[in-house]
Amino acid sequence: MIINIASGAGQTGYADLTTYCATKFGVRGFTQALAKEVSNIRIYAVCPDMTATRMSNFEGRPPEDVARIIFNTAKGKYKVPHGGDINIWDHLK
C-alpha cells in the first residue's frame, strides 16, 4: 500500500497559500495517475484539514487524529476507490 499525504488545501485553493495548494493538488494528481499505472498496490491520498503544527502556529486538529486516520488507512479500514482521497474530516466525528 502507498499512502500519500495531501491536504484539504489540495482540493480548494486558498489566498496566500498558492504554492502549498499547488503542491497538494499535485500530490492528489500523482496519486490518481499512479493508481492507474499500478493496479496491484492499493494507493490513496490522505487529506488532513488544518493540523496543529508549526506551519499553523499549532492551531487546528491534533496531529494524533491525523496519525490515527493514516494508521486506519494502512489497515484498510476505509472503503475508498483505488487512487482516491481519504478526507480526515469525513472519518473523525
FIMAR-59518 format. One record per residue: residue in one letter; residue number from 1; x, y, z of N, C-alpha, C in turn; chain. Coordinates in steps of 0.05 Angstrom, whole numbers, plus 32768, in hexadecimal, padded with zeros to 4 digits. Layout:
<senu residuo="a" num="NUM" n_xx="X" n_yy="Y" n_zz="Z" ca_xx="X" ca_yy="Y" ca_zz="Z" c_xx="X" c_yy="Y" c_zz="Z" cadena="A"/>
...
% end
This chain:
<senu residuo="m" num="1" n_xx="8011" n_yy="7FE8" n_zz="8000" ca_xx="8000" ca_yy="8000" ca_zz="8000" c_xx="8012" c_yy="8019" c_zz="8000" cadena="A"/>
<senu residuo="i" num="2" n_xx="8009" n_yy="802D" n_zz="7FF1" ca_xx="8016" ca_yy="8047" ca_zz="7FF1" c_xx="8002" c_yy="805B" c_zz="7FFB" cadena="A"/>
<senu residuo="i" num="3" n_xx="800A" n_yy="806B" n_zz="800F" ca_xx="7FF9" ca_yy="8080" ca_zz="801B" c_xx="8008" c_yy="809A" c_zz="8017" cadena="A"/>
<senu residuo="n" num="4" n_xx="7FFE" n_yy="80AB" n_zz="8006" ca_xx="8009" ca_yy="80C6" ca_zz="8002" c_xx="7FFA" c_yy="80D9" c_zz="8014" cadena="A"/>
<senu residuo="i" num="5" n_xx="8008" n_yy="80EE" n_zz="801D" ca_xx="7FFB" ca_yy="8102" ca_zz="802E" c_xx="7FF6" c_yy="811B" c_zz="801E" cadena="A"/>
<senu residuo="a" num="6" n_xx="7FDD" n_yy="8121" n_zz="8019" ca_xx="7FD5" ca_yy="8139" ca_zz="800A" c_xx="7FCA" c_yy="814D" c_zz="801F" cadena="A"/>
<senu residuo="s" num="7" n_xx="7FB4" n_yy="8159" n_zz="8019" ca_xx="7FA8" ca_yy="816D" ca_zz="802B" c_xx="7F8D" c_yy="8176" c_zz="8021" cadena="A"/>
<senu residuo="g" num="8" n_xx="7F7D" n_yy="8180" n_zz="8033" ca_xx="7F64" ca_yy="818D" ca_zz="802A" c_xx="7F6B" c_yy="81A5" c_zz="8018" cadena="A"/>
<senu residuo="a" num="9" n_xx="7F83" n_yy="81B0" n_zz="801C" ca_xx="7F8C" ca_yy="81C6" ca_zz="800B" c_xx="7F95" c_yy="81BC" c_zz="7FEF" cadena="A"/>
<senu residuo="g" num="10" n_xx="7F93" n_yy="81A3" n_zz="7FEB" ca_xx="7F98" ca_yy="8197" ca_zz="7FD1" c_xx="7F7D" c_yy="8192" c_zz="7FC2" cadena="A"/>
<senu residuo="q" num="11" n_xx="7F67" n_yy="819A" n_zz="7FCF" ca_xx="7F4D" ca_yy="8198" ca_zz="7FC3" c_xx="7F40" c_yy="81B3" c_zz="7FBF" cadena="A"/>
<senu residuo="t" num="12" n_xx="7F49" n_yy="81C7" n_zz="7FCE" ca_xx="7F3E" ca_yy="81E2" ca_zz="7FCC" c_xx="7F56" c_yy="81F5" c_zz="7FCE" cadena="A"/>
<senu residuo="g" num="13" n_xx="7F57" n_yy="8209" n_zz="7FBC" ca_xx="7F6D" ca_yy="821C" ca_zz="7FBE" c_xx="7F68" c_yy="8231" c_zz="7FD4" cadena="A"/>
<senu residuo="y" num="14" n_xx="7F7E" n_yy="823A" n_zz="7FE0" ca_xx="7F7D" ca_yy="824E" ca_zz="7FF5" c_xx="7F90" c_yy="8265" c_zz="7FEF" cadena="A"/>
<senu residuo="a" num="15" n_xx="7F87" n_yy="827D" n_zz="7FF3" ca_xx="7F98" ca_yy="8294" ca_zz="7FEF" c_xx="7FB1" c_yy="8292" c_zz="8002" cadena="A"/>
<senu residuo="d" num="16" n_xx="7FC7" n_yy="829B" n_zz="7FF8" ca_xx="7FE0" ca_yy="829B" ca_zz="8007" c_xx="7FEC" c_yy="827F" c_zz="800C" cadena="A"/>
<senu residuo="l" num="17" n_xx="7FE0" n_yy="826B" n_zz="8001" ca_xx="7FEA" ca_yy="824F" ca_zz="8002" c_xx="7FED" c_yy="8243" c_zz="7FE6" cadena="A"/>
<senu residuo="t" num="18" n_xx="7FF2" n_yy="8254" n_zz="7FD3" ca_xx="7FF3" ca_yy="824B" ca_zz="7FB7" c_xx="8005" c_yy="8233" c_zz="7FB2" cadena="A"/>
<senu residuo="t" num="19" n_xx="801E" n_yy="8236" n_zz="7FBB" ca_xx="8031" ca_yy="8220" ca_zz="7FB6" c_xx="802A" c_yy="8207" c_zz="7FC5" cadena="A"/>
<senu residuo="y" num="20" n_xx="8021" n_yy="820A" n_zz="7FDE" ca_xx="8019" ca_yy="81F3" ca_zz="7FEE" c_xx="8001" c_yy="81E5" c_zz="7FE1" cadena="A"/>
<senu residuo="c" num="21" n_xx="7FED" n_yy="81F4" n_zz="7FD9" ca_xx="7FD6" ca_yy="81E8" ca_zz="7FCC" c_xx="7FDE" c_yy="81DA" c_zz="7FB3" cadena="A"/>
<senu residuo="a" num="22" n_xx="7FEF" n_yy="81E6" n_zz="7FA3" ca_xx="7FF7" ca_yy="81DA" ca_zz="7F8A" c_xx="8006" c_yy="81C0" c_zz="7F8E" cadena="A"/>
<senu residuo="t" num="23" n_xx="8017" n_yy="81BE" n_zz="7FA3" ca_xx="8025" ca_yy="81A5" ca_zz="7FA8" c_xx="8012" c_yy="8190" c_zz="7FB2" cadena="A"/>
<senu residuo="k" num="24" n_xx="7FFF" n_yy="8197" n_zz="7FC2" ca_xx="7FEC" ca_yy="8183" ca_zz="7FCC" c_xx="7FD8" c_yy="817A" c_zz="7FB7" cadena="A"/>
<senu residuo="f" num="25" n_xx="7FD0" n_yy="818C" n_zz="7FA4" ca_xx="7FC1" ca_yy="8183" ca_zz="7F8D" c_xx="7FD2" c_yy="816F" c_zz="7F7D" cadena="A"/>
<senu residuo="g" num="26" n_xx="7FEC" n_yy="8175" n_zz="7F7B" ca_xx="7FFE" ca_yy="8163" ca_zz="7F6D" c_xx="8000" c_yy="8147" c_zz="7F79" cadena="A"/>
<senu residuo="v" num="27" n_xx="8000" n_yy="8146" n_zz="7F94" ca_xx="8002" ca_yy="812D" ca_zz="7FA2" c_xx="7FE9" c_yy="811C" c_zz="7F9B" cadena="A"/>
<senu residuo="r" num="28" n_xx="7FD2" n_yy="8129" n_zz="7F9A" ca_xx="7FB9" ca_yy="811B" ca_zz="7F94" c_xx="7FBA" c_yy="8111" c_zz="7F77" cadena="A"/>
<senu residuo="g" num="29" n_xx="7FC3" n_yy="8121" n_zz="7F64" ca_xx="7FC6" ca_yy="8119" ca_zz="7F48" c_xx="7FD9" c_yy="8102" c_zz="7F45" cadena="A"/>
<senu residuo="f" num="30" n_xx="7FF0" n_yy="8104" n_zz="7F53" ca_xx="8003" ca_yy="80EE" ca_zz="7F53" c_xx="7FF7" c_yy="80D4" c_zz="7F5D" cadena="A"/>
<senu residuo="t" num="31" n_xx="7FE8" n_yy="80D6" n_zz="7F73" ca_xx="7FDB" ca_yy="80BE" ca_zz="7F7E" c_xx="7FC7" c_yy="80B2" c_zz="7F6A" cadena="A"/>
<senu residuo="q" num="32" n_xx="7FB7" n_yy="80C2" n_zz="7F5D" ca_xx="7FA4" ca_yy="80B8" ca_zz="7F4A" c_xx="7FB1" c_yy="80AC" c_zz="7F32" cadena="A"/>
<senu residuo="a" num="33" n_xx="7FC6" n_yy="80B9" n_zz="7F27" ca_xx="7FD4" ca_yy="80AE" ca_zz="7F10" c_xx="7FE3" c_yy="8094" c_zz="7F17" cadena="A"/>
<senu residuo="l" num="34" n_xx="7FF1" n_yy="8094" n_zz="7F2E" ca_xx="7FFF" ca_yy="807C" ca_zz="7F36" c_xx="7FEC" c_yy="8064" c_zz="7F39" cadena="A"/>
<senu residuo="a" num="35" n_xx="7FD5" n_yy="806A" n_zz="7F44" ca_xx="7FC1" ca_yy="8054" ca_zz="7F48" c_xx="7FB9" c_yy="8048" c_zz="7F2D" cadena="A"/>
<senu residuo="k" num="36" n_xx="7FB8" n_yy="8058" n_zz="7F18" ca_xx="7FB2" ca_yy="804D" ca_zz="7EFE" c_xx="7FC8" c_yy="803D" c_zz="7EF2" cadena="A"/>
<senu residuo="e" num="37" n_xx="7FE1" n_yy="8044" n_zz="7EF9" ca_xx="7FF8" ca_yy="8036" ca_zz="7EEF" c_xx="7FFE" c_yy="801C" c_zz="7EFF" cadena="A"/>
<senu residuo="v" num="38" n_xx="7FF8" n_yy="801C" n_zz="7F18" ca_xx="7FFF" ca_yy="8005" ca_zz="7F2A" c_xx="7FE5" c_yy="7FFB" c_zz="7F36" cadena="A"/>
<senu residuo="s" num="39" n_xx="7FDD" n_yy="7FE4" n_zz="7F2D" ca_xx="7FC3" ca_yy="7FD9" ca_zz="7F36" c_xx="7FC6" c_yy="7FC5" c_zz="7F4D" cadena="A"/>
<senu residuo="n" num="40" n_xx="7FDE" n_yy="7FBB" n_zz="7F52" ca_xx="7FE1" ca_yy="7FA6" ca_zz="7F66" c_xx="7FE9" c_yy="7FB1" c_zz="7F81" cadena="A"/>
<senu residuo="i" num="41" n_xx="7FEA" n_yy="7FCB" n_zz="7F84" ca_xx="7FF0" ca_yy="7FD8" ca_zz="7F9E" c_xx="7FDA" c_yy="7FED" c_zz="7FA3" cadena="A"/>
<senu residuo="r" num="42" n_xx="7FCE" n_yy="7FEC" n_zz="7FBA" ca_xx="7FB9" ca_yy="8000" ca_zz="7FC1" c_xx="7FC7" c_yy="801B" c_zz="7FC6" cadena="A"/>
<senu residuo="i" num="43" n_xx="7FBC" n_yy="8030" n_zz="7FBB" ca_xx="7FC8" ca_yy="804A" ca_zz="7FBD" c_xx="7FB3" c_yy="805F" c_zz="7FC4" cadena="A"/>
<senu residuo="y" num="44" n_xx="7FB9" n_yy="806F" n_zz="7FD8" ca_xx="7FA6" ca_yy="8083" ca_zz="7FE2" c_xx="7FB4" c_yy="809E" c_zz="7FE8" cadena="A"/>
<senu residuo="a" num="45" n_xx="7FA4" n_yy="80B3" n_zz="7FE9" ca_xx="7FAE" ca_yy="80CD" ca_zz="7FF2" c_xx="7F9D" c_yy="80D4" c_zz="800B" cadena="A"/>
<senu residuo="v" num="46" n_xx="7FAB" n_yy="80D6" n_zz="8022" ca_xx="7F9E" ca_yy="80DF" ca_zz="803A" c_xx="7F9F" c_yy="80FE" c_zz="803B" cadena="A"/>
<senu residuo="c" num="47" n_xx="7F88" n_yy="810A" n_zz="803F" ca_xx="7F85" ca_yy="8127" ca_zz="803E" c_xx="7F7D" c_yy="8132" c_zz="805A" cadena="A"/>
<senu residuo="p" num="48" n_xx="7F91" n_yy="813B" n_zz="8069" ca_xx="7F8A" ca_yy="8148" ca_zz="8082" c_xx="7F7F" c_yy="8164" c_zz="807E" cadena="A"/>
<senu residuo="d" num="49" n_xx="7F70" n_yy="816E" n_zz="8091" ca_xx="7F6A" ca_yy="818B" ca_zz="8091" c_xx="7F7F" c_yy="8199" c_zz="80A2" cadena="A"/>
<senu residuo="m" num="50" n_xx="7F7A" n_yy="81B1" n_zz="80AB" ca_xx="7F8F" ca_yy="81BF" ca_zz="80BA" c_xx="7F97" c_yy="81AF" c_zz="80D3" cadena="A"/>
<senu residuo="t" num="51" n_xx="7FB0" n_yy="81A9" n_zz="80D4" ca_xx="7FBB" ca_yy="8198" ca_zz="80EA" c_xx="7FCE" c_yy="81AA" c_zz="80FB" cadena="A"/>
<senu residuo="a" num="52" n_xx="7FCD" n_yy="81A5" n_zz="8115" ca_xx="7FDD" ca_yy="81B4" ca_zz="8128" c_xx="7FFB" c_yy="81AE" c_zz="8125" cadena="A"/>
<senu residuo="t" num="53" n_xx="8008" n_yy="81BC" n_zz="8113" ca_xx="8025" ca_yy="81B9" ca_zz="810F" c_xx="8031" c_yy="81D5" c_zz="810F" cadena="A"/>
<senu residuo="r" num="54" n_xx="804B" n_yy="81D6" n_zz="810C" ca_xx="8059" ca_yy="81EF" ca_zz="810C" c_xx="804E" c_yy="8201" c_zz="80F5" cadena="A"/>
<senu residuo="m" num="55" n_xx="8048" n_yy="81F4" n_zz="80DE" ca_xx="803D" ca_yy="8203" ca_zz="80C7" c_xx="8024" c_yy="8213" c_zz="80CE" cadena="A"/>
<senu residuo="s" num="56" n_xx="8013" n_yy="8207" n_zz="80DF" ca_xx="7FFA" ca_yy="8214" ca_zz="80E6" c_xx="7FFB" c_yy="8222" c_zz="8101" cadena="A"/>
<senu residuo="n" num="57" n_xx="8014" n_yy="8227" n_zz="810B" ca_xx="8017" ca_yy="8233" ca_zz="8125" c_xx="800A" c_yy="8222" c_zz="813B" cadena="A"/>
<senu residuo="f" num="58" n_xx="800A" n_yy="8207" n_zz="8136" ca_xx="8000" ca_yy="81F3" ca_zz="8149" c_xx="7FE2" c_yy="81F7" c_zz="814E" cadena="A"/>
<senu residuo="e" num="59" n_xx="7FD4" n_yy="8201" n_zz="8139" ca_xx="7FB7" ca_yy="8202" ca_zz="813B" c_xx="7FAB" c_yy="81ED" c_zz="8128" cadena="A"/>
<senu residuo="g" num="60" n_xx="7F94" n_yy="81E2" n_zz="812F" ca_xx="7F87" ca_yy="81CF" ca_zz="811E" c_xx="7F84" c_yy="81B4" c_zz="812C" cadena="A"/>
<senu residuo="r" num="61" n_xx="7F7F" n_yy="81A0" n_zz="811B" ca_xx="7F7B" ca_yy="8185" ca_zz="8124" c_xx="7F94" c_yy="8179" c_zz="8130" cadena="A"/>
<senu residuo="p" num="62" n_xx="7F92" n_yy="816A" n_zz="8146" ca_xx="7FA9" ca_yy="815D" ca_zz="8152" c_xx="7FB6" c_yy="8149" c_zz="813E" cadena="A"/>
<senu residuo="p" num="63" n_xx="7FD1" n_yy="814A" n_zz="813C" ca_xx="7FDE" ca_yy="8137" ca_zz="812A" c_xx="7FD8" c_yy="811A" c_zz="812F" cadena="A"/>
<senu residuo="e" num="64" n_xx="7FD1" n_yy="8113" n_zz="8148" ca_xx="7FCA" ca_yy="80F8" ca_zz="814E" c_xx="7FB1" c_yy="80EE" c_zz="813F" cadena="A"/>
<senu residuo="d" num="65" n_xx="7F9F" n_yy="8101" n_zz="813A" ca_xx="7F87" ca_yy="80FA" ca_zz="812B" c_xx="7F8E" c_yy="80F3" c_zz="810E" cadena="A"/>
<senu residuo="v" num="66" n_xx="7FA0" n_yy="8102" n_zz="8103" ca_xx="7FA9" ca_yy="80FD" ca_zz="80E7" c_xx="7FB8" c_yy="80E2" c_zz="80E6" cadena="A"/>
<senu residuo="a" num="67" n_xx="7FC9" n_yy="80DE" n_zz="80FA" ca_xx="7FD8" ca_yy="80C4" ca_zz="80FB" c_xx="7FC5" c_yy="80AD" c_zz="80FD" cadena="A"/>
<senu residuo="r" num="68" n_xx="7FB0" n_yy="80AF" n_zz="810C" ca_xx="7F9D" ca_yy="8099" ca_zz="810F" c_xx="7F8F" c_yy="8093" c_zz="80F4" cadena="A"/>
<senu residuo="i" num="69" n_xx="7F89" n_yy="80A7" n_zz="80E5" ca_xx="7F7C" ca_yy="80A2" ca_zz="80CA" c_xx="7F90" c_yy="8095" c_zz="80B8" cadena="A"/>
<senu residuo="i" num="70" n_xx="7FA9" n_yy="809E" n_zz="80B8" ca_xx="7FBE" ca_yy="8091" ca_zz="80A7" c_xx="7FC1" c_yy="8074" c_zz="80AF" cadena="A"/>
<senu residuo="f" num="71" n_xx="7FC2" n_yy="806F" n_zz="80C9" ca_xx="7FC5" ca_yy="8053" ca_zz="80D3" c_xx="7FAD" c_yy="8042" c_zz="80CA" cadena="A"/>
<senu residuo="n" num="72" n_xx="7F95" n_yy="804D" n_zz="80CD" ca_xx="7F7D" ca_yy="803E" ca_zz="80C4" c_xx="7F7C" c_yy="803A" c_zz="80A6" cadena="A"/>
<senu residuo="t" num="73" n_xx="7F87" n_yy="804D" n_zz="8097" ca_xx="7F89" ca_yy="804A" ca_zz="807A" c_xx="7F9C" c_yy="8032" c_zz="8074" cadena="A"/>
<senu residuo="a" num="74" n_xx="7FB2" n_yy="8030" n_zz="8082" ca_xx="7FC5" ca_yy="801A" ca_zz="807E" c_xx="7FB8" c_yy="8000" c_zz="8085" cadena="A"/>
<senu residuo="k" num="75" n_xx="7FA6" n_yy="7FFF" n_zz="8098" ca_xx="7F98" ca_yy="7FE7" ca_zz="80A0" c_xx="7F82" c_yy="7FE0" c_zz="808C" cadena="A"/>
<senu residuo="g" num="76" n_xx="7F7C" n_yy="7FF2" n_zz="8079" ca_xx="7F66" ca_yy="7FEC" ca_zz="8066" c_xx="7F4B" c_yy="7FF1" c_zz="8070" cadena="A"/>
<senu residuo="k" num="77" n_xx="7F48" n_yy="8003" n_zz="8084" ca_xx="7F2E" ca_yy="8007" ca_zz="8091" c_xx="7F1A" c_yy="8016" c_zz="8080" cadena="A"/>
<senu residuo="y" num="78" n_xx="7F23" n_yy="8027" n_zz="806D" ca_xx="7F11" ca_yy="8038" ca_zz="805E" c_xx="7F0B" c_yy="802D" c_zz="8042" cadena="A"/>
<senu residuo="k" num="79" n_xx="7EF3" n_yy="802F" n_zz="803A" ca_xx="7EEA" ca_yy="8026" ca_zz="8020" c_xx="7EEC" c_yy="803D" c_zz="800C" cadena="A"/>
<senu residuo="v" num="80" n_xx="7F03" n_yy="8041" n_zz="8001" ca_xx="7F09" ca_yy="8057" ca_zz="7FEF" c_xx="7F14" c_yy="804B" c_zz="7FD5" cadena="A"/>
<senu residuo="p" num="81" n_xx="7F0C" n_yy="8055" n_zz="7FBF" ca_xx="7F16" ca_yy="804A" ca_zz="7FA5" c_xx="7F35" c_yy="804D" c_zz="7FA4" cadena="A"/>
<senu residuo="h" num="82" n_xx="7F41" n_yy="803A" n_zz="7F97" ca_xx="7F5E" ca_yy="803A" ca_zz="7F92" c_xx="7F65" c_yy="8054" c_zz="7F85" cadena="A"/>
<senu residuo="g" num="83" n_xx="7F79" n_yy="8062" n_zz="7F90" ca_xx="7F81" ca_yy="807D" ca_zz="7F86" c_xx="7F71" c_yy="8094" c_zz="7F92" cadena="A"/>
<senu residuo="g" num="84" n_xx="7F5F" n_yy="808E" n_zz="7FA4" ca_xx="7F4D" ca_yy="80A2" ca_zz="7FAE" c_xx="7F58" c_yy="80B1" c_zz="7FC7" cadena="A"/>
<senu residuo="d" num="85" n_xx="7F49" n_yy="80C5" n_zz="7FCF" ca_xx="7F4F" ca_yy="80D6" ca_zz="7FE6" c_xx="7F42" c_yy="80CA" c_zz="7FFF" cadena="A"/>
<senu residuo="i" num="86" n_xx="7F50" n_yy="80CB" n_zz="8015" ca_xx="7F44" ca_yy="80C5" ca_zz="802F" c_xx="7F46" c_yy="80E0" c_zz="803E" cadena="A"/>
<senu residuo="n" num="87" n_xx="7F2E" n_yy="80ED" n_zz="8040" ca_xx="7F2D" ca_yy="8107" ca_zz="804D" c_xx="7F29" c_yy="8103" c_zz="806B" cadena="A"/>
<senu residuo="i" num="88" n_xx="7F3C" n_yy="810E" n_zz="807A" ca_xx="7F3C" ca_yy="810B" ca_zz="8098" c_xx="7F21" c_yy="8113" c_zz="80A3" cadena="A"/>
<senu residuo="w" num="89" n_xx="7F15" n_yy="8129" n_zz="809B" ca_xx="7EFC" ca_yy="8133" ca_zz="80A6" c_xx="7EE5" c_yy="8120" c_zz="80A2" cadena="A"/>
<senu residuo="d" num="90" n_xx="7EE7" n_yy="810E" n_zz="808E" ca_xx="7ED1" ca_yy="80FB" ca_zz="808A" c_xx="7ED2" c_yy="80E3" c_zz="809D" cadena="A"/>
<senu residuo="h" num="91" n_xx="7EE9" n_yy="80E0" n_zz="80AA" ca_xx="7EED" ca_yy="80C8" ca_zz="80BB" c_xx="7EF1" c_yy="80CD" c_zz="80D8" cadena="A"/>
<senu residuo="l" num="92" n_xx="7EF1" n_yy="80E7" n_zz="80E0" ca_xx="7EF3" ca_yy="80EE" ca_zz="80FC" c_xx="7ED9" c_yy="80FC" c_zz="8103" cadena="A"/>
<senu residuo="k" num="93" n_xx="7ECB" n_yy="80F2" n_zz="8116" ca_xx="7EB2" ca_yy="80FE" ca_zz="811F" c_xx="7EB4" c_yy="810A" c_zz="813A" cadena="A"/>
% end
